[in-house]
Amino acid sequence: MGMTRQERVSLHKKQERLQVGDGVPSVTDMKEGVPELRYVEGAGLTEYTRFKNVLHEKVLDKSNEKEVTKDNICFSLYASAAQNNIATDSDVTIVFGGEQFDLNGNCASNTFTAPVNGIYFLHTNLAFTLFDTGAAYYRLKIVTSNREYESWIDDKDWTADAAYHTISLTAIADMDAADTAKITLEQSGGTTQTLILYDSDNSPGRSYFTGYLIAAV
């Protein structure tokens, strides 16, 4: 038999007087079918109900959560200081000390960290001077957690060190949440002299690393 109108009114008034508590309640402390409101750290305002001796929850307020959408995953980093004398015969991480923008705050220590599973557009351009013809090759990489993407320069066509040169690389990368991406440059052999050119006015036009989420998957 269902509740009478008087019982329903009485229950409704009782629920109106219900105070908001803190933390997740114990199922043994709750009455069957009577909801309780709790403020839960990290989740916000949550409604709990005991039904058949099982605790059920419904998050009512997600103000503590930062919504991540395709439109706010986008970044542009740039070299804000010269990176001198790139070491030979090793993958040297390129330092991007400047940040033109980093929507959603996914970049730190020259590295982009994917906040969600998805397909990402990644692009880098490096401008450098004292390009060494004594090197066997230069190899630029976008290094992600899943794989590495490469662009090569073989300098045997030059008869003297080039004063200035650029190399760029683009990748459409599949990344899971928490996967990372960074830029490295390898100079094979030759003299330790290559210098990465930089920008100091928050307008990257020489050496930069940029990307955005194409689609969440």
N, C-alpha and C positions, 0 to 999 in steps of 0.2 A: 504494500500500500504506500502511495506517495505521501509527501508532506502536505499538511493542511496549509491554507493561506496564512494563518497565524504563525505557523512554524517557519514558513518561508520568510515572512516579514521579520520575525525574531532573528533568524539566521543572518538576514541581510543587514540588520542593524548591528549585530555582533561583528560582522565583517567590516562595517564602516568604522568601528572603534579599534580595529586591529592596528597595532603599531608595527612599524618597519623595524625588524631586527637585523643583526649583523651575522654574517657567516651562514654556512649550510646547516639546516636543522637536522636533528636525528629523527629518523622515521618513528622511533618509539615515543617521541615527545609530541607527535602530531595526532590529531583526530582524523579518522577516516573521512575523506571527502571535504575537509575544511582547509582551504588554502591559507598559506602564510606567505607574507612578503619579507624578503631578506635582501640586504645589500651585501653582495659578494664581491670581494676585491678581485679585479681583473675581468669581471663579467658585468657588474652593474646591478640594477634592481631586478630581482628574480622572484618569480612566484613558484612556491613549492606546494604540492598536493600529495597526500597519502591516499593511495588507491590499491586495495587488495594487498596491503602491507608492503607496497613498493613506493619509493619516493620518486615523484615525477617533477621535473622542473621546466619552467618556461621563462626565458630571458626577456624582460620587458624593456630594459634600457641598455643600449650598447654604447653609451657615451664614452666608456673607457676604451673602446676599441677604435683603432684608426682604420677607416675603410681604405682598402687598396683597390684601385681601379686601373684600367689600361691607360687612362688619361693622365694619371699622376705618377707613372713610372717612366722617367725620362731624365737624362743627365748629360752634362757636358763638362769635362775636366780639361785642364790645360797645364802645360809646363810653365810654372811661374818663376823658375830660376834655371840657369844653365846647368846641364849635367855633363861635366867635363870628363875627358879621357875615358871613354867607354872601354871597359876591360875586354880583352880578346878571348876568344875560344870559350865563351860561356854565355848563357842567357841572362842578360842584365835587365832587371825590372826598371821600366821607365817611370820616373817620378813625376806625378801630376800634382803639384802643390797648390794649384789654383782651381777654383770651382766657379764656373759661370752660373750653373744652376744644378740642382740635384733634388728634383721633386720626389717626395716621400723619403728622402734621406737614406739612400741605399749604397752610398759610396763612402769608403774610408781607406786610408793607407794605400792609395793608388789602385784600389780594387773595387769593382762593382759586385754586389751580392744580390742575386735575384730574390725578390720577396715572394714570388708565386711561380708555379709551374707555367712555362710558356715558351713561345717562340720570340726571340729577341733580335733586333737589329743592332749590330755593334760595328763601329767604324773608328779607325785611328789614322792619323797622319803625323809623320815625324819630319821635321826639317832639321838638317844638320850641316855642319861645316867641318873642314879638315877631313874630308872623305878620302880614305887611304887606298890608293891603287895597289899597295902591297898586300892587301887582304885578299884571301881567296874568294870570299863572298860576304855579303851582309844578309841576314835573315830576320825579318820582322814577324812577330807572332802575336795573335790574340789567343791567350791561353785560358781556356775555360775548364771547368771541372770534368766535362765530358770528353773534350778533344781540343786539339790545337789547330789553328788556322795560320797559314804561312804565306809570306810574300818574299821573294828572293831578288837580290841584285848581284850580278856577276860583273865586276868592274874591269875585266880584261880589255875592254874596248877603250879605256882611257889611258893616255900616255903620261899623265901627270895628275897629282891629287886635285880633286874637284873642290873649288872653294865652297860651293853650296849645292845641296841636293835634297830631294824629298822622296819619301816612300810612303805609300798608303796601303790600307788593307780593310776590306769589309767582309763581314760574316753574318749570315742568318743562322743563329745558334739556338738549338733546343737546350733549355736550362730548367732544372728543377728548382724549387724553392730552396734557398741556402747555397746553391751553386755559385761559384765566383768566376770573374773574368778580369784579366789584367793584361798589360802589354809588355813584351820583352823584345830586346834587340840583341842579336849575336853578330859579332865581327869575327870571322874566322882568320886567324893569323894577322900578320902585318904589325903596324905600329899602334900603340895605345895613344890615340890622339883625337879621335872623333868626339865632337861636341854637339849635344842636342840644343837647338835654338829654342828660345822661350819668349813668352809674352808676359808683360807685367801690368797690363792695364785692363784686365778682365774682359778682353776681347780676343779670344783665341783665334789665331790665324796661321800659326806655324806648327806647333806640336800639340796635339789634342787627342782626347779619347771621348767618344760620345756614343749614346745608345738609347733605345727605348723598347718597350714591350709592343710587339706587333699583335699578338693574340695570346690570351690565357688558354691553357689546355688542361 
